[in-house]
Amino acid sequence: MDQPGPEQQLHTTVMEEESTKIGPISETAGQDALPAESSDLANKAVALVPQISAEVPVPEPTTVPGTTEKALPPVKQPNEGWNDWIPAAPPTAKVSEEPPRTAGLPDNLPDEEFWRKALEAAQALERDNAEQAKVLDYLSRSVRDQAQVAPPLTTAPRGSADSRSAGLRSETNLDLREQLIDRREREFERRDRELDRRERELERRERDLERRQREFEQERSRAATSISSVARGSSSAGVPLLGQAVERLRKQVERDLLAERKKAEAREAELERRIMKRVNDALEKERQVMQMSDNEVHEMVNDTVGYLLQKDEDIADRVRFQSLLHLTQEKLASEAELALAPGSESLAVSWRLALGPSIVTEDRYDKALNLFNGRFLDPATTKLVTNKPAMEYIVEYTSHLRKEGAEMGEHSFVPGRISREAYLESVERQANQHGMNRDALVALVDFVCLPPPPPPVNAEALPKSE
């Protein structure tokens, strides 16, 4: 028959002690003493674990009672390193003082060898941590199972205040141990993540080394191929190929330089063409501005003193046309019954203001016709109003008949000062030289200067009636 393990001995001892203390069970006992007694039992069980671990030798891994798992070696608690925060074991416990697995590695190892050994040490440390975690998990489950398997204390008498406080302390100790276990598990997880990161770093370095190795092999094979081809060419041709290669390189460099020189010349020519185009455009604009200024000055001179350089016929035509236009506008304004404009003594100004403000000849012509709507006009006025070409000379905003210059005094604007023959002489000359509308101008002359009456007919020349 197999010898009982330390856990079974612990369970048997605790059960015997508690059965002697509890005494006979009564069905009418209170229910409120259960937590304190159960916690006291768990506290005693936990307190006996270090003593059993120190006194009873641990055999080879055996089957854990009630499960199919193997018992693990006792927990190792190093006193230095990353887990210094774990409380030390009781004085009777044997503390392992073996150095870390990565200690003792020389510093002069290559990177690959150093990282390989460091990885092996990290993996061994990870296995030890996993074993310790399993041991802690097993101990915590054992304590909880023993607390649950203990006989019910429903009939036990009420305990004193000391026993209740002891139970609370035991529960606090259990909670503290569970917190420590959880903290250690988190530390294990952090270590696992760090190991994963280091493994990924090692894999990246290995891939980098493999890539560099492949590149080196490719370069070496390419160099070997080129050397062998040069050697074969030299042996087959019987002449050294180095001079030929240098000559080809020299010719290639010359061709490249020539092409670059041509490109540079083309770029310079294009840049010069663009610059000259801009300069020519700027000069053309300046020339146009100067020409416009010259034309304006020339027109201004002609409008002011240019008439002094004209012939006597041109000056006479200028004065006669201004007089013809002025007298026609005054007569039409009188027929339309227009009033004098403020500050003016001429009805011609009233006529021009009545046709505004539009500067379009067609609009001004329509307004002129509207001025005579519903009015009785004499035959001469009716004949002029119905003659549209003649009316356009009268209603123009910028008149073709009125020009700048001296008018030879106000007497030219008085009706009868200029004879009909003088007006007709200027009309004929301007119609022939400048292509003005002769019929329209003659209609204006007929309106200002009535045509002479027809000559009397001789009674003797008339045919006699039979």
C-alpha positions in Angstrom: 0.0 0.0 0.0 1.4 3.4 -0.9 2.5 5.8 1.8 0.3 8.9 2.2 1.6 12.1 0.9 2.2 15.3 2.8 -1.1 16.8 1.8 -3.0 13.7 3.1 -1.1 13.9 6.4 -1.9 17.6 6.7 -5.6 16.9 6.0 -5.7 14.0 8.5 -4.0 16.0 11.3 -6.2 19.0 10.9 -9.4 16.9 10.9 -8.4 15.0 14.1 -7.6 18.2 15.9 -10.9 19.9 14.9 -13.0 16.9 15.7 -11.7 16.8 19.3 -12.3 20.5 19.7 -15.8 20.7 18.3 -17.3 17.9 20.5 -20.8 16.5 20.0 -22.9 18.2 17.3 -26.2 19.7 18.3 -29.0 20.4 15.7 -30.1 23.5 17.5 -26.8 25.3 17.5 -26.5 28.8 15.8 -25.4 29.4 12.2 -23.3 32.5 12.7 -20.1 30.8 13.9 -19.4 29.1 10.6 -17.2 31.7 8.9 -14.9 32.2 11.8 -14.3 28.5 12.5 -13.9 27.7 8.8 -11.4 30.6 8.4 -9.5 29.4 11.5 -9.2 25.9 9.9 -7.9 27.4 6.7 -5.4 29.5 8.5 -4.0 26.5 10.4 -3.8 24.6 7.2 -1.8 27.4 5.5 0.5 27.7 8.6 1.4 24.0 8.5 2.4 24.1 4.8 6.0 25.6 5.4 6.6 23.2 8.3 5.7 20.1 6.2 7.6 21.4 3.3 10.7 21.8 5.4 10.5 18.6 7.5 9.0 16.1 5.0 11.3 15.2 2.1 9.5 15.7 -1.3 9.5 12.5 -3.3 9.4 12.2 -7.1 6.3 13.7 -8.8 3.3 11.7 -7.9 -0.3 11.9 -8.6 -2.2 14.7 -6.7 -5.0 13.2 -4.6 -8.4 13.5 -6.4 -6.8 14.7 -9.7 -4.6 13.4 -12.6 -2.0 16.1 -12.2 1.6 15.5 -11.0 2.8 17.1 -7.8 5.4 19.8 -8.5 8.5 20.7 -6.5 8.3 23.3 -3.8 8.3 27.0 -4.7 11.6 28.8 -5.2 11.8 32.2 -3.7 15.0 34.1 -4.7 15.9 37.0 -2.4 17.0 39.3 -5.2 16.0 40.3 -8.7 12.7 41.3 -10.1 10.6 39.5 -7.3 12.1 41.1 -4.2 8.7 42.3 -3.3 7.5 38.7 -2.4 7.6 38.1 1.3 10.3 35.8 2.5 9.5 32.2 3.6 9.3 31.2 7.3 12.6 30.5 9.1 12.1 26.7 8.7 11.7 27.0 4.9 14.7 26.3 2.7 15.2 29.2 0.4 16.9 28.5 -2.9 19.9 30.8 -3.7 20.9 29.6 -7.1 22.0 32.5 -9.4 20.0 33.6 -12.4 20.3 31.4 -15.5 21.7 34.3 -17.6 24.5 34.9 -15.1 28.1 34.0 -16.1 27.7 34.9 -19.8 31.0 36.5 -21.1 30.7 39.9 -22.6 33.0 39.2 -25.5 30.6 36.8 -27.2 29.3 37.6 -30.7 25.8 39.1 -31.0 24.3 35.9 -32.4 25.9 33.6 -29.8 25.1 36.0 -26.9 21.4 36.4 -27.9 21.1 32.6 -28.5 22.4 31.9 -25.0 20.3 34.7 -23.5 17.2 33.3 -25.2 17.9 29.8 -23.8 18.4 31.3 -20.3 15.2 33.3 -20.6 13.3 30.2 -21.7 14.7 28.2 -18.7 13.7 31.0 -16.4 10.2 31.1 -18.0 9.9 27.3 -17.3 10.9 27.8 -13.7 8.4 30.6 -13.3 5.7 28.4 -14.8 6.5 25.6 -12.4 6.4 28.0 -9.4 3.1 29.4 -10.6 1.7 25.8 -10.8 2.9 25.1 -7.3 1.3 28.3 -5.9 -1.9 27.5 -7.7 -1.9 23.9 -6.3 -1.3 25.1 -2.7 -4.1 27.7 -3.0 -6.5 25.1 -4.4 -5.4 22.6 -1.7 -6.2 25.1 1.1 -9.6 26.0 -0.4 -10.4 22.3 -0.9 -9.5 21.5 2.7 -11.7 24.4 3.9 -14.6 23.1 1.8 -14.1 19.4 2.8 -14.1 20.2 6.6 -17.2 19.0 8.4 -20.1 21.6 8.8 -20.1 23.6 12.0 -23.7 24.4 12.1 -24.1 22.9 15.6 -21.0 24.3 17.1 -21.4 26.7 20.0 -20.9 30.3 19.6 -17.3 31.3 19.7 -15.8 34.0 21.7 -14.7 37.4 20.4 -11.1 36.2 20.2 -12.0 33.3 17.9 -14.0 35.7 15.6 -11.1 38.2 15.4 -8.8 35.3 14.7 -11.1 34.1 11.9 -11.1 37.6 10.4 -7.4 37.8 10.5 -7.1 34.4 8.8 -9.5 35.6 6.0 -7.4 38.7 5.7 -4.3 36.6 5.4 -5.9 34.5 2.7 -6.9 37.6 0.8 -3.4 38.9 1.0 -1.9 35.7 -0.2 -4.4 35.7 -3.1 -3.4 39.2 -4.0 0.3 38.2 -3.9 -0.5 35.3 -6.2 -2.4 37.5 -8.6 0.5 40.0 -8.6 3.0 37.3 -9.3 0.8 36.0 -12.1 0.8 39.5 -13.6 4.5 39.7 -13.3 4.7 36.3 -15.1 2.6 37.8 -17.9 4.8 40.8 -18.2 7.8 38.6 -18.4 6.1 36.6 -21.1 5.5 39.7 -23.1 9.1 40.8 -22.7 10.3 37.4 -23.8 8.0 37.6 -26.9 9.4 41.0 -27.7 12.9 39.7 -27.4 12.1 36.8 -29.6 10.6 39.1 -32.2 13.8 41.2 -32.1 15.9 38.1 -32.5 13.8 37.0 -35.4 14.2 40.4 -37.0 18.0 40.4 -36.6 18.1 36.9 -38.0 16.1 38.0 -41.1 18.4 41.0 -41.5 21.5 38.7 -41.2 20.0 36.3 -43.8 19.2 39.2 -46.1 22.8 40.5 -45.8 24.1 37.0 -46.4 22.1 36.6 -49.5 23.2 40.0 -50.8 26.8 39.1 -50.1 26.4 35.8 -51.9 24.9 37.5 -54.9 27.6 40.1 -55.1 30.3 37.4 -54.8 28.7 35.3 -57.5 28.3 38.3 -59.8 32.0 39.2 -59.2 33.1 35.7 -59.9 31.0 35.6 -63.1 32.4 38.8 -64.4 36.0 37.8 -63.6 35.5 34.4 -65.3 34.0 36.1 -68.4 36.9 38.5 -68.6 39.3 35.7 -68.2 37.6 33.7 -71.0 37.5 36.7 -73.3 41.2 37.4 -72.7 42.2 33.8 -73.4 40.0 33.6 -76.5 40.9 36.9 -78.1 44.5 36.8 -77.2 44.6 40.5 -76.3 43.9 42.2 -73.0 40.4 43.5 -72.6 41.2 46.1 -70.0 42.3 48.7 -72.5 39.2 48.1 -74.6 37.0 48.6 -71.6 38.8 51.8 -70.7 38.4 53.0 -74.3 34.7 52.2 -74.4 34.3 54.0 -71.1 36.1 57.1 -72.5 34.0 57.2 -75.6 30.8 56.8 -73.5 31.9 59.6 -71.3 32.6 61.8 -74.3 29.2 61.0 -75.8 27.5 61.8 -72.5 29.4 65.1 -72.2 28.5 66.1 -75.8 24.8 65.3 -75.2 24.8 67.3 -71.9 26.5 70.2 -73.8 23.8 70.1 -76.5 21.1 70.0 -73.9 22.7 73.0 -72.1 22.9 75.0 -75.3 19.3 74.2 -76.1 18.2 75.3 -72.6 20.2 78.5 -73.0 18.7 79.2 -76.4 15.2 78.6 -75.1 15.8 80.8 -72.1 17.2 83.6 -74.3 14.2 83.3 -76.6 11.8 83.6 -73.7 13.7 86.7 -72.3 13.8 88.4 -75.7 10.0 87.7 -76.1 9.3 89.3 -72.8 11.5 92.3 -73.7 9.9 92.7 -77.0 6.4 92.5 -75.5 7.4 95.2 -72.9 8.8 97.4 -75.6 5.7 96.9 -77.8 3.5 97.9 -74.9 5.6 101.0 -74.3 5.5 101.9 -78.0 1.8 101.6 -78.1 1.4 103.8 -75.0 3.7 106.4 -76.6 1.8 106.2 -79.8 -1.5 106.7 -78.0 -0.1 109.6 -76.1 1.2 111.1 -79.4 -2.2 110.7 -81.0 -3.9 112.3 -78.0 -1.5 115.3 -78.1 -2.0 115.6 -81.9 -5.7 115.6 -81.5 -5.5 118.1 -78.7 -3.4 120.4 -80.8 -5.8 120.1 -83.7 -8.7 120.9 -81.5 -7.1 124.0 -80.0 -4.9 125.7 -82.6 -5.1 123.3 -85.5 -7.6 125.5 -87.3 -4.8 128.1 -87.8 -3.0 125.7 -90.1 -6.1 125.0 -92.2 -7.1 126.6 -95.4 -9.6 129.4 -95.7 -12.2 127.0 -97.2 -11.9 124.6 -94.2 -12.3 127.4 -91.7 -15.3 128.7 -93.6 -16.9 125.2 -93.8 -16.3 124.8 -90.0 -18.1 128.1 -89.2 -20.9 127.5 -91.6 -21.7 124.0 -90.4 -21.7 125.1 -86.7 -24.1 127.9 -87.7 -26.3 125.6 -89.7 -26.5 123.1 -86.7 -27.1 125.8 -84.1 -29.9 127.5 -86.1 -31.6 124.2 -86.9 -31.7 123.1 -83.3 -33.0 126.5 -82.1 -35.8 126.5 -84.7 -36.9 122.9 -83.8 -36.8 123.8 -80.1 -39.1 126.7 -80.8 -41.5 124.5 -82.8 -41.5 122.0 -79.8 -42.2 124.9 -77.4 -39.2 124.2 -75.2 -38.2 126.6 -72.4 -34.7 128.1 -72.0 -32.4 126.1 -69.8 -31.3 127.7 -66.5 -28.2 129.8 -67.1 -28.5 129.6 -70.9 -29.8 132.1 -73.5 -30.0 129.6 -76.4 -32.7 127.2 -77.3 -30.1 124.9 -78.9 -28.9 124.0 -75.4 -32.5 123.2 -74.3 -32.9 121.0 -77.4 -29.8 119.0 -76.5 -30.8 118.6 -72.9 -34.3 117.5 -73.9 -32.8 114.5 -75.8 -30.6 113.3 -73.0 -29.3 111.6 -71.0 -28.9 108.7 -73.5 -26.0 109.0 -75.9 -27.4 106.5 -78.5 -28.5 108.3 -81.6 -31.5 106.1 -82.2 -32.9 106.8 -78.7 -32.3 110.5 -79.1 -34.1 110.4 -82.5 -37.2 108.7 -80.8 -37.2 111.4 -78.1 -37.1 114.1 -80.8 -40.1 112.6 -82.5 -42.0 112.4 -79.2 -41.5 116.1 -78.7 -43.7 116.8 -81.8 -46.5 114.4 -81.0 -49.9 116.1 -81.1 -48.5 119.4 -82.5 -49.4 121.2 -85.7 -46.2 121.6 -87.8 -45.7 123.7 -90.8 -44.7 122.0 -94.1 -41.0 122.8 -93.8 -40.7 121.4 -90.3 -42.7 118.3 -91.2 -40.4 117.7 -94.2 -37.3 117.9 -92.0 -38.7 115.7 -89.2 -39.7 113.0 -91.6 -36.1 113.0 -93.1 -34.3 110.6 -90.8 -30.7 111.1 -92.1 -31.1 114.9 -91.7 -32.5 114.4 -88.1 -29.6 112.2 -87.1 -27.2 115.2 -87.7 -29.3 117.2 -85.4 -29.8 114.7 -82.5 -26.2 113.3 -82.4 -24.6 113.4 -78.9 -21.2 114.0 -80.6 -22.0 116.0 -83.7 -20.2 115.5 -86.9 -20.9 119.1 -87.9 -19.8 120.9 -84.7 -16.0 120.9 -84.2 -13.6 122.7 -81.9 -12.2 126.1 -82.9 -13.1 129.7 -83.3 -16.6 130.5 -84.5 -15.7 133.9 -85.9 -18.0 135.7 -83.4 -21.6 135.3 -82.4 -22.8 137.0 -85.6 -22.5 133.7 -87.4 -25.3 132.2 -85.2 -27.8 134.9 -86.2 -30.3 133.9 -88.9 -29.6 135.5 -92.2 -25.9 136.3 -91.6 -24.8 133.5 -93.9 -26.5 133.2 -97.2 -28.0 130.1 -98.7 -25.4 130.0 -101.4 -22.6 130.0 -98.8 -24.2 127.0 -97.0 -24.6 125.1 -100.3 -21.0 125.8 -101.3 -19.7 124.2 -98.0 -22.1 121.3 -98.4 -20.9 120.5 -101.9 -17.2 120.8 -100.8 -17.6 118.5 -97.7 -19.7 116.0 -99.6 -17.1 115.7 -102.3 -14.0 115.6 -100.0 -15.3 113.7 -96.9 -18.3 111.8 -98.3 -21.0 113.4 -96.1 -24.7 112.9 -96.9 -25.4 115.7 -99.4 -29.2 115.3 -99.4 -29.4 115.4 -95.6 -27.3 118.6 -95.5 -29.4 120.2 -98.2 -32.5 119.5 -96.2 -31.0 121.3 -93.3 -30.1 124.3 -95.5 -33.7 124.3 -96.9 -35.1 124.3 -93.3 -32.8 127.2 -92.2 -32.9 129.2 -95.4 -36.2 128.8 -97.3 -35.7 128.1 -101.0 -36.5 131.1 -103.3 -39.9 131.2 -104.8 -40.2 129.9 -108.3 -39.9 132.5 -111.1 -43.1 134.1 -112.4 -44.6 132.5 -115.5 -45.1 134.7 -118.6 -48.8 134.8 -119.5 -48.0 134.9 -123.1 -46.0 131.7 -123.0 -49.0 129.8 -121.5 -51.0 127.8 -124.0 -54.2 129.4 -125.0 -57.4 127.6 -124.6 -59.6 127.2 -127.6 
